[in-house]
Amino acid sequence: MDVLVELVAYLLLAVVITGLGLLAELQSLSYLLSGETMAALWLAGMGILFLYAGVYMLGYGKLMPAVRQL
């Protein structure tokens, strides 16, 4: 039961962080098209960081080993 709770927690956290990364990337594109280059670059960097954390660190690093244990 504890493994299942851990699996669901990692899944939810990975989805939320990945979603934040996607939103940051979309907002970055919006700022870039409006001419605000510095804000666009900052948001692009944050988006990449969130996508890395959500997809790779949580999804591949934590979630996949937990799924394999089931």
mmCIF file of the N, C-alpha and C atoms, coordinates in Angstrom:
data_MODEL
# 
_entry.id   MODEL 
# 
loop_
_atom_site.group_PDB 
_atom_site.id 
_atom_site.type_symbol 
_atom_site.label_atom_id 
_atom_site.label_alt_id 
_atom_site.label_comp_id 
_atom_site.label_asym_id 
_atom_site.label_entity_id 
_atom_site.label_seq_id 
_atom_site.pdbx_PDB_ins_code 
_atom_site.Cartn_x 
_atom_site.Cartn_y 
_atom_site.Cartn_z 
_atom_site.occupancy 
_atom_site.B_iso_or_equiv 
_atom_site.pdbx_formal_charge 
_atom_site.auth_seq_id 
_atom_site.auth_comp_id 
_atom_site.auth_asym_id 
_atom_site.auth_atom_id 
_atom_site.pdbx_PDB_model_num 
ATOM 1   N N  . MET A 1 1  ? 0.824  -1.204 0.000   1.00 0.00 ? 1  MET A N  1 
ATOM 2   C CA . MET A 1 1  ? 0.000  0.000  0.000   1.00 0.00 ? 1  MET A CA 1 
ATOM 3   C C  . MET A 1 1  ? 0.863  1.260  0.000   1.00 0.00 ? 1  MET A C  1 
ATOM 4   N N  . ASP A 1 2  ? 1.963  1.239  0.761   1.00 0.00 ? 2  ASP A N  1 
ATOM 5   C CA . ASP A 1 2  ? 2.834  2.411  0.815   1.00 0.00 ? 2  ASP A CA 1 
ATOM 6   C C  . ASP A 1 2  ? 3.489  2.693  -0.530  1.00 0.00 ? 2  ASP A C  1 
ATOM 7   N N  . VAL A 1 3  ? 3.802  1.633  -1.261  1.00 0.00 ? 3  VAL A N  1 
ATOM 8   C CA . VAL A 1 3  ? 4.417  1.810  -2.577  1.00 0.00 ? 3  VAL A CA 1 
ATOM 9   C C  . VAL A 1 3  ? 3.430  2.466  -3.539  1.00 0.00 ? 3  VAL A C  1 
ATOM 10  N N  . LEU A 1 4  ? 2.168  2.100  -3.444  1.00 0.00 ? 4  LEU A N  1 
ATOM 11  C CA . LEU A 1 4  ? 1.150  2.682  -4.315  1.00 0.00 ? 4  LEU A CA 1 
ATOM 12  C C  . LEU A 1 4  ? 0.941  4.164  -4.003  1.00 0.00 ? 4  LEU A C  1 
ATOM 13  N N  . VAL A 1 5  ? 0.937  4.521  -2.727  1.00 0.00 ? 5  VAL A N  1 
ATOM 14  C CA . VAL A 1 5  ? 0.792  5.926  -2.333  1.00 0.00 ? 5  VAL A CA 1 
ATOM 15  C C  . VAL A 1 5  ? 1.993  6.727  -2.835  1.00 0.00 ? 5  VAL A C  1 
ATOM 16  N N  . GLU A 1 6  ? 3.180  6.162  -2.702  1.00 0.00 ? 6  GLU A N  1 
ATOM 17  C CA . GLU A 1 6  ? 4.385  6.825  -3.189  1.00 0.00 ? 6  GLU A CA 1 
ATOM 18  C C  . GLU A 1 6  ? 4.338  6.999  -4.708  1.00 0.00 ? 6  GLU A C  1 
ATOM 19  N N  . LEU A 1 7  ? 3.856  5.991  -5.392  1.00 0.00 ? 7  LEU A N  1 
ATOM 20  C CA . LEU A 1 7  ? 3.741  6.038  -6.850  1.00 0.00 ? 7  LEU A CA 1 
ATOM 21  C C  . LEU A 1 7  ? 2.785  7.141  -7.293  1.00 0.00 ? 7  LEU A C  1 
ATOM 22  N N  . VAL A 1 8  ? 1.637  7.231  -6.651  1.00 0.00 ? 8  VAL A N  1 
ATOM 23  C CA . VAL A 1 8  ? 0.649  8.263  -6.994  1.00 0.00 ? 8  VAL A CA 1 
ATOM 24  C C  . VAL A 1 8  ? 1.197  9.654  -6.672  1.00 0.00 ? 8  VAL A C  1 
ATOM 25  N N  . ALA A 1 9  ? 1.902  9.785  -5.556  1.00 0.00 ? 9  ALA A N  1 
ATOM 26  C CA . ALA A 1 9  ? 2.476  11.080 -5.188  1.00 0.00 ? 9  ALA A CA 1 
ATOM 27  C C  . ALA A 1 9  ? 3.513  11.531 -6.212  1.00 0.00 ? 9  ALA A C  1 
ATOM 28  N N  . TYR A 1 10 ? 4.396  10.636 -6.614  1.00 0.00 ? 10 TYR A N  1 
ATOM 29  C CA . TYR A 1 10 ? 5.395  10.981 -7.627  1.00 0.00 ? 10 TYR A CA 1 
ATOM 30  C C  . TYR A 1 10 ? 4.737  11.311 -8.962  1.00 0.00 ? 10 TYR A C  1 
ATOM 31  N N  . LEU A 1 11 ? 3.702  10.577 -9.306  1.00 0.00 ? 11 LEU A N  1 
ATOM 32  C CA . LEU A 1 11 ? 2.992  10.830 -10.560 1.00 0.00 ? 11 LEU A CA 1 
ATOM 33  C C  . LEU A 1 11 ? 2.357  12.219 -10.559 1.00 0.00 ? 11 LEU A C  1 
ATOM 34  N N  . LEU A 1 12 ? 1.665  12.559 -9.492  1.00 0.00 ? 12 LEU A N  1 
ATOM 35  C CA . LEU A 1 12 ? 1.025  13.877 -9.407  1.00 0.00 ? 12 LEU A CA 1 
ATOM 36  C C  . LEU A 1 12 ? 2.052  14.998 -9.419  1.00 0.00 ? 12 LEU A C  1 
ATOM 37  N N  . LEU A 1 13 ? 3.126  14.813 -8.673  1.00 0.00 ? 13 LEU A N  1 
ATOM 38  C CA . LEU A 1 13 ? 4.166  15.836 -8.624  1.00 0.00 ? 13 LEU A CA 1 
ATOM 39  C C  . LEU A 1 13 ? 4.836  16.007 -9.987  1.00 0.00 ? 13 LEU A C  1 
ATOM 40  N N  . ALA A 1 14 ? 5.099  14.910 -10.673 1.00 0.00 ? 14 ALA A N  1 
ATOM 41  C CA . ALA A 1 14 ? 5.711  14.987 -12.003 1.00 0.00 ? 14 ALA A CA 1 
ATOM 42  C C  . ALA A 1 14 ? 4.789  15.691 -12.991 1.00 0.00 ? 14 ALA A C  1 
ATOM 43  N N  . VAL A 1 15 ? 3.495  15.409 -12.924 1.00 0.00 ? 15 VAL A N  1 
ATOM 44  C CA . VAL A 1 15 ? 2.536  16.051 -13.831 1.00 0.00 ? 15 VAL A CA 1 
ATOM 45  C C  . VAL A 1 15 ? 2.450  17.548 -13.550 1.00 0.00 ? 15 VAL A C  1 
ATOM 46  N N  . VAL A 1 16 ? 2.409  17.928 -12.288 1.00 0.00 ? 16 VAL A N  1 
ATOM 47  C CA . VAL A 1 16 ? 2.302  19.349 -11.936 1.00 0.00 ? 16 VAL A CA 1 
ATOM 48  C C  . VAL A 1 16 ? 3.554  20.106 -12.362 1.00 0.00 ? 16 VAL A C  1 
ATOM 49  N N  . ILE A 1 17 ? 4.722  19.562 -12.067 1.00 0.00 ? 17 ILE A N  1 
ATOM 50  C CA . ILE A 1 17 ? 5.965  20.256 -12.409 1.00 0.00 ? 17 ILE A CA 1 
ATOM 51  C C  . ILE A 1 17 ? 6.154  20.328 -13.923 1.00 0.00 ? 17 ILE A C  1 
ATOM 52  N N  . THR A 1 18 ? 5.812  19.267 -14.630 1.00 0.00 ? 18 THR A N  1 
ATOM 53  C CA . THR A 1 18 ? 5.907  19.290 -16.087 1.00 0.00 ? 18 THR A CA 1 
ATOM 54  C C  . THR A 1 18 ? 4.922  20.301 -16.671 1.00 0.00 ? 18 THR A C  1 
ATOM 55  N N  . GLY A 1 19 ? 3.724  20.370 -16.119 1.00 0.00 ? 19 GLY A N  1 
ATOM 56  C CA . GLY A 1 19 ? 2.744  21.363 -16.566 1.00 0.00 ? 19 GLY A CA 1 
ATOM 57  C C  . GLY A 1 19 ? 3.234  22.784 -16.345 1.00 0.00 ? 19 GLY A C  1 
ATOM 58  N N  . LEU A 1 20 ? 3.870  23.031 -15.206 1.00 0.00 ? 20 LEU A N  1 
ATOM 59  C CA . LEU A 1 20 ? 4.435  24.356 -14.953 1.00 0.00 ? 20 LEU A CA 1 
ATOM 60  C C  . LEU A 1 20 ? 5.536  24.682 -15.958 1.00 0.00 ? 20 LEU A C  1 
ATOM 61  N N  . GLY A 1 21 ? 6.320  23.678 -16.311 1.00 0.00 ? 21 GLY A N  1 
ATOM 62  C CA . GLY A 1 21 ? 7.359  23.887 -17.315 1.00 0.00 ? 21 GLY A CA 1 
ATOM 63  C C  . GLY A 1 21 ? 6.781  24.243 -18.671 1.00 0.00 ? 21 GLY A C  1 
ATOM 64  N N  . LEU A 1 22 ? 5.719  23.540 -19.054 1.00 0.00 ? 22 LEU A N  1 
ATOM 65  C CA . LEU A 1 22 ? 5.073  23.847 -20.334 1.00 0.00 ? 22 LEU A CA 1 
ATOM 66  C C  . LEU A 1 22 ? 4.457  25.246 -20.331 1.00 0.00 ? 22 LEU A C  1 
ATOM 67  N N  . LEU A 1 23 ? 3.833  25.614 -19.222 1.00 0.00 ? 23 LEU A N  1 
ATOM 68  C CA . LEU A 1 23 ? 3.258  26.961 -19.130 1.00 0.00 ? 23 LEU A CA 1 
ATOM 69  C C  . LEU A 1 23 ? 4.335  28.035 -19.188 1.00 0.00 ? 23 LEU A C  1 
ATOM 70  N N  . ALA A 1 24 ? 5.461  27.789 -18.535 1.00 0.00 ? 24 ALA A N  1 
ATOM 71  C CA . ALA A 1 24 ? 6.562  28.756 -18.581 1.00 0.00 ? 24 ALA A CA 1 
ATOM 72  C C  . ALA A 1 24 ? 7.106  28.896 -20.000 1.00 0.00 ? 24 ALA A C  1 
ATOM 73  N N  . GLU A 1 25 ? 7.203  27.792 -20.722 1.00 0.00 ? 25 GLU A N  1 
ATOM 74  C CA . GLU A 1 25 ? 7.683  27.857 -22.103 1.00 0.00 ? 25 GLU A CA 1 
ATOM 75  C C  . GLU A 1 25 ? 6.702  28.615 -22.998 1.00 0.00 ? 25 GLU A C  1 
ATOM 76  N N  . LEU A 1 26 ? 5.418  28.388 -22.820 1.00 0.00 ? 26 LEU A N  1 
ATOM 77  C CA . LEU A 1 26 ? 4.423  29.121 -23.611 1.00 0.00 ? 26 LEU A CA 1 
ATOM 78  C C  . LEU A 1 26 ? 4.442  30.613 -23.292 1.00 0.00 ? 26 LEU A C  1 
ATOM 79  N N  . GLN A 1 27 ? 4.581  30.937 -22.016 1.00 0.00 ? 27 GLN A N  1 
ATOM 80  C CA . GLN A 1 27 ? 4.656  32.343 -21.623 1.00 0.00 ? 27 GLN A CA 1 
ATOM 81  C C  . GLN A 1 27 ? 5.939  32.975 -22.159 1.00 0.00 ? 27 GLN A C  1 
ATOM 82  N N  . SER A 1 28 ? 7.008  32.201 -22.190 1.00 0.00 ? 28 SER A N  1 
ATOM 83  C CA . SER A 1 28 ? 8.265  32.679 -22.749 1.00 0.00 ? 28 SER A CA 1 
ATOM 84  C C  . SER A 1 28 ? 8.105  33.043 -24.223 1.00 0.00 ? 28 SER A C  1 
ATOM 85  N N  . LEU A 1 29 ? 7.423  32.208 -24.958 1.00 0.00 ? 29 LEU A N  1 
ATOM 86  C CA . LEU A 1 29 ? 7.173  32.495 -26.372 1.00 0.00 ? 29 LEU A CA 1 
ATOM 87  C C  . LEU A 1 29 ? 6.344  33.768 -26.526 1.00 0.00 ? 29 LEU A C  1 
ATOM 88  N N  . SER A 1 30 ? 5.367  33.937 -25.655 1.00 0.00 ? 30 SER A N  1 
ATOM 89  C CA . SER A 1 30 ? 4.534  35.134 -25.701 1.00 0.00 ? 30 SER A CA 1 
ATOM 90  C C  . SER A 1 30 ? 5.365  36.397 -25.444 1.00 0.00 ? 30 SER A C  1 
ATOM 91  N N  . TYR A 1 31 ? 6.229  36.338 -24.437 1.00 0.00 ? 31 TYR A N  1 
ATOM 92  C CA . TYR A 1 31 ? 7.090  37.486 -24.145 1.00 0.00 ? 31 TYR A CA 1 
ATOM 93  C C  . TYR A 1 31 ? 8.075  37.743 -25.281 1.00 0.00 ? 31 TYR A C  1 
ATOM 94  N N  . LEU A 1 32 ? 8.596  36.681 -25.873 1.00 0.00 ? 32 LEU A N  1 
ATOM 95  C CA . LEU A 1 32 ? 9.544  36.842 -26.971 1.00 0.00 ? 32 LEU A CA 1 
ATOM 96  C C  . LEU A 1 32 ? 8.881  37.517 -28.166 1.00 0.00 ? 32 LEU A C  1 
ATOM 97  N N  . LEU A 1 33 ? 7.662  37.116 -28.480 1.00 0.00 ? 33 LEU A N  1 
ATOM 98  C CA . LEU A 1 33 ? 6.950  37.713 -29.609 1.00 0.00 ? 33 LEU A CA 1 
ATOM 99  C C  . LEU A 1 33 ? 6.550  39.161 -29.346 1.00 0.00 ? 33 LEU A C  1 
ATOM 100 N N  . SER A 1 34 ? 6.422  39.531 -28.070 1.00 0.00 ? 34 SER A N  1 
ATOM 101 C CA . SER A 1 34 ? 6.080  40.918 -27.756 1.00 0.00 ? 34 SER A CA 1 
ATOM 102 C C  . SER A 1 34 ? 7.315  41.799 -27.616 1.00 0.00 ? 34 SER A C  1 
ATOM 103 N N  . GLY A 1 35 ? 8.506  41.209 -27.732 1.00 0.00 ? 35 GLY A N  1 
ATOM 104 C CA . GLY A 1 35 ? 9.727  42.006 -27.712 1.00 0.00 ? 35 GLY A CA 1 
ATOM 105 C C  . GLY A 1 35 ? 10.434 42.074 -26.375 1.00 0.00 ? 35 GLY A C  1 
ATOM 106 N N  . GLU A 1 36 ? 9.945  41.410 -25.368 1.00 0.00 ? 36 GLU A N  1 
ATOM 107 C CA . GLU A 1 36 ? 10.576 41.422 -24.048 1.00 0.00 ? 36 GLU A CA 1 
ATOM 108 C C  . GLU A 1 36 ? 11.546 40.248 -23.946 1.00 0.00 ? 36 GLU A C  1 
ATOM 109 N N  . THR A 1 37 ? 12.748 40.477 -24.461 1.00 0.00 ? 37 THR A N  1 
ATOM 110 C CA . THR A 1 37 ? 13.706 39.388 -24.617 1.00 0.00 ? 37 THR A CA 1 
ATOM 111 C C  . THR A 1 37 ? 14.211 38.850 -23.284 1.00 0.00 ? 37 THR A C  1 
ATOM 112 N N  . MET A 1 38 ? 14.536 39.721 -22.342 1.00 0.00 ? 38 MET A N  1 
ATOM 113 C CA . MET A 1 38 ? 15.098 39.251 -21.067 1.00 0.00 ? 38 MET A CA 1 
ATOM 114 C C  . MET A 1 38 ? 14.088 38.408 -20.288 1.00 0.00 ? 38 MET A C  1 
ATOM 115 N N  . ALA A 1 39 ? 12.855 38.849 -20.235 1.00 0.00 ? 39 ALA A N  1 
ATOM 116 C CA . ALA A 1 39 ? 11.824 38.072 -19.546 1.00 0.00 ? 39 ALA A CA 1 
ATOM 117 C C  . ALA A 1 39 ? 11.596 36.746 -20.261 1.00 0.00 ? 39 ALA A C  1 
ATOM 118 N N  . ALA A 1 40 ? 11.648 36.775 -21.585 1.00 0.00 ? 40 ALA A N  1 
ATOM 119 C CA . ALA A 1 40 ? 11.461 35.547 -22.362 1.00 0.00 ? 40 ALA A CA 1 
ATOM 120 C C  . ALA A 1 40 ? 12.576 34.554 -22.089 1.00 0.00 ? 40 ALA A C  1 
ATOM 121 N N  . LEU A 1 41 ? 13.813 35.034 -22.035 1.00 0.00 ? 41 LEU A N  1 
ATOM 122 C CA . LEU A 1 41 ? 14.939 34.141 -21.759 1.00 0.00 ? 41 LEU A CA 1 
ATOM 123 C C  . LEU A 1 41 ? 14.863 33.567 -20.350 1.00 0.00 ? 41 LEU A C  1 
ATOM 124 N N  . TRP A 1 42 ? 14.472 34.404 -19.392 1.00 0.00 ? 42 TRP A N  1 
ATOM 125 C CA . TRP A 1 42 ? 14.362 33.923 -18.016 1.00 0.00 ? 42 TRP A CA 1 
ATOM 126 C C  . TRP A 1 42 ? 13.275 32.852 -17.913 1.00 0.00 ? 42 TRP A C  1 
ATOM 127 N N  . LEU A 1 43 ? 12.133 33.111 -18.514 1.00 0.00 ? 43 LEU A N  1 
ATOM 128 C CA . LEU A 1 43 ? 11.049 32.128 -18.481 1.00 0.00 ? 43 LEU A CA 1 
ATOM 129 C C  . LEU A 1 43 ? 11.411 30.857 -19.239 1.00 0.00 ? 43 LEU A C  1 
ATOM 130 N N  . ALA A 1 44 ? 12.152 30.986 -20.330 1.00 0.00 ? 44 ALA A N  1 
ATOM 131 C CA . ALA A 1 44 ? 12.587 29.800 -21.069 1.00 0.00 ? 44 ALA A CA 1 
ATOM 132 C C  . ALA A 1 44 ? 13.517 28.952 -20.207 1.00 0.00 ? 44 ALA A C  1 
ATOM 133 N N  . GLY A 1 45 ? 14.421 29.604 -19.485 1.00 0.00 ? 45 GLY A N  1 
ATOM 134 C CA . GLY A 1 45 ? 15.314 28.872 -18.584 1.00 0.00 ? 45 GLY A CA 1 
ATOM 135 C C  . GLY A 1 45 ? 14.557 28.171 -17.471 1.00 0.00 ? 45 GLY A C  1 
ATOM 136 N N  . MET A 1 46 ? 13.593 28.868 -16.894 1.00 0.00 ? 46 MET A N  1 
ATOM 137 C CA . MET A 1 46 ? 12.791 28.251 -15.831 1.00 0.00 ? 46 MET A CA 1 
ATOM 138 C C  . MET A 1 46 ? 11.952 27.109 -16.387 1.00 0.00 ? 46 MET A C  1 
ATOM 139 N N  . GLY A 1 47 ? 11.428 27.274 -17.596 1.00 0.00 ? 47 GLY A N  1 
ATOM 140 C CA . GLY A 1 47 ? 10.648 26.212 -18.223 1.00 0.00 ? 47 GLY A CA 1 
ATOM 141 C C  . GLY A 1 47 ? 11.478 24.968 -18.460 1.00 0.00 ? 47 GLY A C  1 
ATOM 142 N N  . ILE A 1 48 ? 12.702 25.164 -18.949 1.00 0.00 ? 48 ILE A N  1 
ATOM 143 C CA . ILE A 1 48 ? 13.598 24.025 -19.165 1.00 0.00 ? 48 ILE A CA 1 
ATOM 144 C C  . ILE A 1 48 ? 13.909 23.336 -17.848 1.00 0.00 ? 48 ILE A C  1 
ATOM 145 N N  . LEU A 1 49 ? 14.148 24.124 -16.810 1.00 0.00 ? 49 LEU A N  1 
ATOM 146 C CA . LEU A 1 49 ? 14.443 23.554 -15.494 1.00 0.00 ? 49 LEU A CA 1 
ATOM 147 C C  . LEU A 1 49 ? 13.262 22.738 -14.968 1.00 0.00 ? 49 LEU A C  1 
ATOM 148 N N  . PHE A 1 50 ? 12.057 23.274 -15.082 1.00 0.00 ? 50 PHE A N  1 
ATOM 149 C CA . PHE A 1 50 ? 10.869 22.546 -14.625 1.00 0.00 ? 50 PHE A CA 1 
ATOM 150 C C  . PHE A 1 50 ? 10.614 21.296 -15.460 1.00 0.00 ? 50 PHE A C  1 
ATOM 151 N N  . LEU A 1 51 ? 10.812 21.394 -16.766 1.00 0.00 ? 51 LEU A N  1 
ATOM 152 C CA . LEU A 1 51 ? 10.619 20.215 -17.615 1.00 0.00 ? 51 LEU A CA 1 
ATOM 153 C C  . LEU A 1 51 ? 11.631 19.126 -17.274 1.00 0.00 ? 51 LEU A C  1 
ATOM 154 N N  . TYR A 1 52 ? 12.870 19.511 -17.036 1.00 0.00 ? 52 TYR A N  1 
ATOM 155 C CA . TYR A 1 52 ? 13.896 18.542 -16.650 1.00 0.00 ? 52 TYR A CA 1 
ATOM 156 C C  . TYR A 1 52 ? 13.530 17.875 -15.322 1.00 0.00 ? 52 TYR A C  1 
ATOM 157 N N  . ALA A 1 53 ? 13.106 18.697 -14.365 1.00 0.00 ? 53 ALA A N  1 
ATOM 158 C CA . ALA A 1 53 ? 12.758 18.150 -13.051 1.00 0.00 ? 53 ALA A CA 1 
ATOM 159 C C  . ALA A 1 53 ? 11.537 17.244 -13.130 1.00 0.00 ? 53 ALA A C  1 
ATOM 160 N N  . GLY A 1 54 ? 10.541 17.636 -13.888 1.00 0.00 ? 54 GLY A N  1 
ATOM 161 C CA . GLY A 1 54 ? 9.318  16.847 -13.955 1.00 0.00 ? 54 GLY A CA 1 
ATOM 162 C C  . GLY A 1 54 ? 9.448  15.579 -14.762 1.00 0.00 ? 54 GLY A C  1 
ATOM 163 N N  . VAL A 1 55 ? 10.045 15.698 -15.941 1.00 0.00 ? 55 VAL A N  1 
ATOM 164 C CA . VAL A 1 55 ? 10.117 14.540 -16.836 1.00 0.00 ? 55 VAL A CA 1 
ATOM 165 C C  . VAL A 1 55 ? 11.251 13.609 -16.442 1.00 0.00 ? 55 VAL A C  1 
ATOM 166 N N  . TYR A 1 56 ? 12.447 14.147 -16.293 1.00 0.00 ? 56 TYR A N  1 
ATOM 167 C CA . TYR A 1 56 ? 13.599 13.276 -16.083 1.00 0.00 ? 56 TYR A CA 1 
ATOM 168 C C  . TYR A 1 56 ? 13.781 12.893 -14.617 1.00 0.00 ? 56 TYR A C  1 
ATOM 169 N N  . MET A 1 57 ? 13.901 13.899 -13.744 1.00 0.00 ? 57 MET A N  1 
ATOM 170 C CA . MET A 1 57 ? 14.229 13.596 -12.350 1.00 0.00 ? 57 MET A CA 1 
ATOM 171 C C  . MET A 1 57 ? 13.106 12.841 -11.647 1.00 0.00 ? 57 MET A C  1 
ATOM 172 N N  . LEU A 1 58 ? 11.878 13.309 -11.806 1.00 0.00 ? 58 LEU A N  1 
ATOM 173 C CA . LEU A 1 58 ? 10.767 12.627 -11.132 1.00 0.00 ? 58 LEU A CA 1 
ATOM 174 C C  . LEU A 1 58 ? 10.210 11.482 -11.958 1.00 0.00 ? 58 LEU A C  1 
ATOM 175 N N  . GLY A 1 59 ? 9.966  11.737 -13.236 1.00 0.00 ? 59 GLY A N  1 
ATOM 176 C CA . GLY A 1 59 ? 9.363  10.704 -14.078 1.00 0.00 ? 59 GLY A CA 1 
ATOM 177 C C  . GLY A 1 59 ? 10.265 9.510  -14.297 1.00 0.00 ? 59 GLY A C  1 
ATOM 178 N N  . TYR A 1 60 ? 11.472 9.785  -14.761 1.00 0.00 ? 60 TYR A N  1 
ATOM 179 C CA . TYR A 1 60 ? 12.388 8.698  -15.088 1.00 0.00 ? 60 TYR A CA 1 
ATOM 180 C C  . TYR A 1 60 ? 13.175 8.232  -13.863 1.00 0.00 ? 60 TYR A C  1 
ATOM 181 N N  . GLY A 1 61 ? 13.557 9.176  -13.010 1.00 0.00 ? 61 GLY A N  1 
ATOM 182 C CA . GLY A 1 61 ? 14.391 8.825  -11.866 1.00 0.00 ? 61 GLY A CA 1 
ATOM 183 C C  . GLY A 1 61 ? 13.641 8.213  -10.701 1.00 0.00 ? 61 GLY A C  1 
ATOM 184 N N  . LYS A 1 62 ? 12.436 8.670  -10.428 1.00 0.00 ? 62 LYS A N  1 
ATOM 185 C CA . LYS A 1 62 ? 11.683 8.189  -9.265  1.00 0.00 ? 62 LYS A CA 1 
ATOM 186 C C  . LYS A 1 62 ? 10.481 7.329  -9.642  1.00 0.00 ? 62 LYS A C  1 
ATOM 187 N N  . LEU A 1 63 ? 9.734  7.770  -10.647 1.00 0.00 ? 63 LEU A N  1 
ATOM 188 C CA . LEU A 1 63 ? 8.485  7.092  -10.989 1.00 0.00 ? 63 LEU A CA 1 
ATOM 189 C C  . LEU A 1 63 ? 8.723  5.741  -11.653 1.00 0.00 ? 63 LEU A C  1 
ATOM 190 N N  . MET A 1 64 ? 9.630  5.685  -12.597 1.00 0.00 ? 64 MET A N  1 
ATOM 191 C CA . MET A 1 64 ? 9.883  4.419  -13.298 1.00 0.00 ? 64 MET A CA 1 
ATOM 192 C C  . MET A 1 64 ? 10.401 3.320  -12.369 1.00 0.00 ? 64 MET A C  1 
ATOM 193 N N  . PRO A 1 65 ? 11.353 3.592  -11.468 1.00 0.00 ? 65 PRO A N  1 
ATOM 194 C CA . PRO A 1 65 ? 11.759 2.533  -10.534 1.00 0.00 ? 65 PRO A CA 1 
ATOM 195 C C  . PRO A 1 65 ? 10.621 2.081  -9.617  1.00 0.00 ? 65 PRO A C  1 
ATOM 196 N N  . ALA A 1 66 ? 9.743  3.004  -9.231  1.00 0.00 ? 66 ALA A N  1 
ATOM 197 C CA . ALA A 1 66 ? 8.608  2.621  -8.385  1.00 0.00 ? 66 ALA A CA 1 
ATOM 198 C C  . ALA A 1 66 ? 7.629  1.739  -9.153  1.00 0.00 ? 66 ALA A C  1 
ATOM 199 N N  . VAL A 1 67 ? 7.442  2.011  -10.445 1.00 0.00 ? 67 VAL A N  1 
ATOM 200 C CA . VAL A 1 67 ? 6.557  1.178  -11.270 1.00 0.00 ? 67 VAL A CA 1 
ATOM 201 C C  . VAL A 1 67 ? 7.166  -0.207 -11.448 1.00 0.00 ? 67 VAL A C  1 
ATOM 202 N N  . ARG A 1 68 ? 8.474  -0.264 -11.619 1.00 0.00 ? 68 ARG A N  1 
ATOM 203 C CA . ARG A 1 68 ? 9.142  -1.559 -11.794 1.00 0.00 ? 68 ARG A CA 1 
ATOM 204 C C  . ARG A 1 68 ? 9.052  -2.422 -10.543 1.00 0.00 ? 68 ARG A C  1 
ATOM 205 N N  . GLN A 1 69 ? 8.936  -1.802 -9.368  1.00 0.00 ? 69 GLN A N  1 
ATOM 206 C CA . GLN A 1 69 ? 8.830  -2.561 -8.116  1.00 0.00 ? 69 GLN A CA 1 
ATOM 207 C C  . GLN A 1 69 ? 7.481  -3.250 -7.979  1.00 0.00 ? 69 GLN A C  1 
ATOM 208 N N  . LEU A 1 70 ? 6.474  -2.732 -8.660  1.00 0.00 ? 70 LEU A N  1 
ATOM 209 C CA . LEU A 1 70 ? 5.146  -3.337 -8.566  1.00 0.00 ? 70 LEU A CA 1 
ATOM 210 C C  . LEU A 1 70 ? 5.180  -4.630 -9.275  1.00 0.00 ? 70 LEU A C  1 
# 
